[in-house]
């Protein structure tokens, strides 16, 4: 019965080359997951397939186990995104809620995973606008990338737990949002090099700028009541894998909109591949 229940909550999408175009050849999804495949997103010159992942009820409820498998065939392009932030509701009876994504990307293929933020409720995670500043019990995110199925390329885990001494709110200070960008593969080499240089220049300006820096862009500074002046957004980048095949950028910011601005600006180079720039839709 447990195996049947797990299968019932599973979603799958297969993108293959049909008639010289990236095409969804197989898909299904079951409650609480729903997949939407718009006919076209962005420029008609793009060959990308866009996949929107939604959850019934507007979010992830206590005990939900949502899993999705995506396969992108050789030479194909696909983008996986969401229509809004992923809301995680409070845990009931200590039930854990989980999301799983397993993706297989073929040769000379591209998969862009560009979701909106995970926004969690009190006793799951905090909604800043409601005064729930990092008021969660436990949040864990794991991202693993393998070459040819079993060769580890990138292994990363983020754990935020209020039971680890100081509260998460104390550790994060005024920063309200975290983000991570992972770029891997020879197809995006130019984007990796460009983004790495832009992040270095941006943070160099932070270090050189004076405390009275005014609002000029997303890399402005804030003035907390106590302590030194800190930027509204900070970012770091590092390469990984053989011949620096991949790069990871980590971002922390005071406001979610600052992260959206950062992503819109620095991921605009994906537009020729996807037909639209990530995070440039209305309301983002």
Secondary structure by P-SEA (a helix, b strand, c coil): caaaaaaaabbbbbbbbcccccccccccccccbbbbbccccccccccbbbbbbbbcccccccbbbbbbbbbbcccbbbbbbbcccccccccccccccbbbbbbbbcccbbbbbccccccccccccccccccccccccbbbbbbbbbcccccccbbbbbbbbcccccccccccccccccbbbbbbcccaaaaaaaaaaaaaaaaaaaaacccccccccccbbbbccccccccccccccccccccccbbbbbbbcccaaaaaaaaaaaaccccccccccccccccc
